[in-house]
């Protein structure tokens, strides 16, 4: 902020003002002009699912540079050899400080989103590891308890009873927070999140972040549920979720062997280009159905929160 304020003093308010106006105009025009950027981003290998966003960003940057040049030429012709007014430098310093503040918020907002998403995945991995270890112990205990009656049931029925018993016992299991903390692998951005707690603008940064505290918890819980076979089975049996899974588009995606194999092989780059996934992501009707499902409430019920 201090550097930008100094730059604002040197350049003046008029020079910074034209940059603000150019940025605002470019932001407004970026969406309608994004069609011009689509061929460019495709040549750079941007995934089809991210192409609209990348094209809009590219169009915005291009328009900003063009408009900044146009405004600079216009002001240069209008001012001529006249000296700038006395208020130009002090007002420029204020505008520079504001510009610096916006830059800080922009960078910190991006880092906050990345750091929270990374921490959510690491915490979920630790919880899934603990749940898996405990589930294996429970499965061994249950099979030992049911062993005397094994001859009374067919193999399929015995396995079903064992699964029900394991799910019943796992329902009350909750990993202790201190044990989870010990299992979580350290992240490179963890110090940033710790220092951000004492930052005066923490609330503002969290509010504008793509992944705030609430989204981080939702991402962590969803990853835990998807990664645990018992929780995921209960999730799929939820009446609200069943309504969503009955959608033809969701069923079409779920029954596609190519998509399933790509997920198992962790070929996420290919998934971003898959035509079926792109079509589903751009479906307005499907987005409305997802909005009607309170995923957060369902996940908390499954995890006993």
KOLBAMAR-88999 format. One line per 5 residues: their letters; for each residue y, z, x of C-alpha. Coordinates in steps of 0.02 Angstrom, whole numbers, padded with zeros to 5 digits. Last residue first. Example, Ala and Ser with C-alpha at 12.3 -4.5 7.8 and 13.67 -1.06 7.14 Angstrom:
// residues 2
sa> -00053:00357:00684; -00225:00390:00615 $
END
This chain:
// residues 305
xxxxx> -01642:00709:-01122; -01827:00693:-01161; -01854:00534:-01059; -01911:00434:-01212; -01772:00505:-01321 $
xxxxx> -01642:00469:-01188; -01704:00290:-01174; -01692:00261:-01361; -01515:00331:-01370; -01454:00222:-01226 $
xxxxx> -01537:00066:-01296; -01439:00079:-01459; -01491:-00090:-01529; -01359:-00179:-01634; -01276:-00248:-01479 $
xxxxx> -01439:-00331:-01427; -01448:-00422:-01594; -01270:-00486:-01572; -01312:-00552:-01399; -01462:-00645:-01471 $
xxxxx> -01352:-00730:-01601; -01226:-00783:-01469; -01359:-00866:-01359; -01291:-00896:-01184; -01414:-00777:-01100 $
xxxxx> -01559:-00852:-01199; -01517:-01030:-01144; -01499:-00977:-00962; -01665:-00885:-00972; -01753:-01038:-01044 $
xxxxx> -01672:-01156:-00918; -01730:-01053:-00766; -01590:-01055:-00636; -01559:-00867:-00630; -01748:-00843:-00634 $
xxxxx> -01765:-00944:-00474; -01652:-00824:-00380; -01750:-00677:-00449; -01910:-00726:-00359; -01976:-00548:-00363 $
xxxxx> -02158:-00610:-00358; -02198:-00513:-00516; -02038:-00575:-00599; -02075:-00755:-00548; -02252:-00739:-00616 $
xxxxx> -02188:-00678:-00785; -02059:-00818:-00793; -02190:-00951:-00755; -02314:-00876:-00878; -02191:-00891:-01026 $
xxxxx> -02250:-00774:-01163; -02108:-00650:-01143; -01977:-00786:-01140; -02038:-00866:-01302; -02056:-00696:-01382 $
xxxxx> -01876:-00655:-01337; -01816:-00822:-01407; -01920:-00803:-01566; -01846:-00630:-01604; -01989:-00511:-01639 $
xxxxx> -01945:-00413:-01481; -01782:-00358:-01562; -01865:-00290:-01718; -01994:-00205:-01607; -01854:-00120:-01510 $
xxxxx> -01791:-00036:-01668; -01965:00019:-01719; -02006:00092:-01547; -02179:00033:-01493; -02108:-00065:-01346 $
xxxxx> -02025:00091:-01278; -02185:00192:-01297; -02277:00061:-01194; -02136:00063:-01065; -02146:00252:-01052 $
xxxxx> -02333:00246:-01020; -02325:00099:-00898; -02180:00173:-00795; -02069:00045:-00707; -01984:-00014:-00867 $
xxxxx> -01943:00165:-00917; -01875:00214:-00746; -01773:00054:-00731; -01698:00084:-00904; -01654:00263:-00860 $
xxxxx> -01567:00212:-00698; -01472:00069:-00780; -01415:00182:-00923; -01360:00319:-00802; -01262:00193:-00699 $
xxxxx> -01185:00120:-00857; -01120:00291:-00906; -01049:00327:-00733; -00964:00157:-00724; -01042:-00011:-00686 $
xxxxx> -00920:-00155:-00714; -00785:-00040:-00647; -00621:-00032:-00744; -00643:00146:-00808; -00722:00210:-00647 $
xxxxx> -00572:00151:-00546; -00450:00232:-00668; -00545:00397:-00668; -00556:00398:-00476; -00370:00365:-00455 $
xxxxx> -00328:00529:-00369; -00475:00513:-00246; -00574:00675:-00229; -00729:00605:-00314; -00709:00442:-00217 $
xxxxx> -00758:00531:-00057; -00933:00562:-00122; -00950:00385:-00190; -00895:00313:-00021; -01016:00427:00072 $
xxxxx> -01158:00357:-00037; -01114:00177:00009; -01244:00156:00148; -01380:00230:00038; -01498:00374:00078 $
xxxxx> -01675:00360:00005; -01704:00471:-00146; -01858:00579:-00124; -01768:00741:-00082; -01647:00715:-00226 $
xxxxx> -01794:00691:-00345; -01868:00857:-00289; -01701:00944:-00319; -01689:00865:-00492; -01863:00927:-00543 $
xxxxx> -01972:00788:-00611; -01997:00801:-00799; -02170:00803:-00875; -02183:00850:-01059; -02235:00677:-01118 $
xxxxx> -02356:00657:-00972; -02483:00768:-01059; -02484:00665:-01218; -02484:00501:-01122; -02636:00559:-01023 $
xxxxx> -02729:00609:-01181; -02690:00443:-01266; -02745:00346:-01112; -02908:00444:-01102; -02944:00415:-01286 $
xxxxx> -02916:00228:-01262; -03027:00224:-01107; -03167:00311:-01204; -03146:00189:-01349; -03160:00039:-01233 $
xxxxx> -03312:00111:-01142; -03402:00147:-01307; -03405:00329:-01355; -03532:00471:-01362; -03591:00446:-01182 $
xxxxx> -03420:00498:-01116; -03424:00666:-01205; -03458:00771:-01048; -03332:00665:-00948; -03184:00701:-01062 $
xxxxx> -03116:00847:-00959; -03149:00758:-00793; -03068:00600:-00860; -02916:00702:-00912; -02900:00788:-00744 $
xxxxx> -02908:00625:-00646; -02783:00543:-00763; -02667:00693:-00744; -02672:00681:-00554; -02636:00495:-00560 $
xxxxx> -02493:00527:-00682; -02414:00655:-00565; -02409:00532:-00420; -02345:00393:-00532; -02210:00504:-00606 $
xxxxx> -02151:00556:-00433; -02141:00374:-00375; -02053:00322:-00535; -01924:00460:-00509; -01890:00404:-00330 $
xxxxx> -01876:00220:-00381; -01756:00269:-00521; -01647:00363:-00397; -01643:00212:-00282; -01602:00092:-00425 $
xxxxx> -01462:00203:-00492; -01391:00226:-00317; -01380:00038:-00289; -01297:00009:-00457; -01174:00149:-00424 $
xxxxx> -01130:00083:-00250; -01106:-00096:-00311; -00995:-00043:-00457; -00892:00076:-00350; -00871:-00054:-00214 $
xxxxx> -00802:-00179:-00340; -00683:-00052:-00416; -00628:00005:-00244; -00582:-00172:-00193; -00485:-00209:-00354 $
xxxxx> -00402:-00038:-00359; -00344:-00056:-00179; -00279:-00231:-00213; -00187:-00171:-00368; -00108:-00032:-00267 $
xxxxx> -00056:-00156:-00133; 00026:-00267:-00263; 00118:-00116:-00333; 00176:-00070:-00158; 00234:-00250:-00131 $
xxxxx> 00328:-00247:-00296; 00419:-00090:-00242; 00459:-00164:-00071; 00520:-00325:-00154; 00636:-00222:-00263 $
xxxxx> 00710:-00149:-00105; 00723:-00321:-00021; 00792:-00426:-00164; 00919:-00301:-00228; 01053:-00364:-00109 $
xxxxx> 01041:-00543:-00174; 00956:-00679:-00069; 01069:-00782:00044; 01109:-00956:-00019; 01051:-01104:00085 $
xxxxx> 00966:-01193:-00060; 00923:-01070:-00197; 00865:-01198:-00326; 00776:-01314:-00205; 00683:-01171:-00120 $
xxxxx> 00643:-01094:-00289; 00563:-01255:-00352; 00466:-01287:-00191; 00397:-01109:-00192; 00353:-01119:-00377 $
xxxxx> 00254:-01279:-00349; 00162:-01208:-00198; 00117:-01049:-00291; 00060:-01153:-00439; -00058:-01253:-00330 $
xxxxx> -00128:-01102:-00239; -00154:-01005:-00401; -00231:-01157:-00486; -00361:-01172:-00347; -00403:-00986:-00351 $
xxxxx> -00419:-00987:-00541; -00526:-01144:-00542; -00644:-01065:-00416; -00656:-00906:-00518; -00689:-01003:-00679 $
xxxxx> -00821:-01109:-00592; -00907:-00953:-00524; -00912:-00874:-00696; -00979:-01032:-00779; -01106:-01061:-00637 $
xxxxx> -01184:-00887:-00641; -01331:-00933:-00753; -01349:-01102:-00669; -01369:-01023:-00498; -01235:-01073:-00368 $
xxxxx> -01306:-01202:-00248; -01141:-01257:-00168; -01153:-01425:-00256; -01168:-01331:-00421; -01008:-01237:-00381 $
xxxxx> -00914:-01401:-00356; -00980:-01488:-00512; -00930:-01336:-00618; -00753:-01320:-00549; -00669:-01449:-00660 $
xxxxx> -00746:-01371:-00816; -00660:-01208:-00767; -00492:-01281:-00819; -00494:-01201:-00992; -00548:-01034:-00917 $
xxxxx> -00433:-01032:-00764; -00273:-01068:-00862; -00234:-00887:-00908; -00281:-00816:-00738; -00185:-00955:-00649 $
xxxxx> -00029:-00914:-00750; -00040:-00730:-00704; -00072:-00768:-00519; 00072:-00892:-00512; 00189:-00767:-00596 $
xxxxx> 00140:-00631:-00473; 00159:-00749:-00325; 00330:-00804:-00390; 00381:-00622:-00398; 00327:-00590:-00219 $
xxxxx> 00449:-00721:-00154; 00588:-00664:-00270; 00561:-00481:-00229; 00587:-00501:-00042; 00481:-00564:00102 $
xxxxx> 00521:-00426:00226; 00533:-00285:00100; 00376:-00346:00012; 00284:-00351:00178; 00333:-00171:00208 $
xxxxx> 00272:-00124:00035; 00110:-00222:00067; 00082:-00125:00228; 00118:00041:00144; 00000:00000:00000 $
END
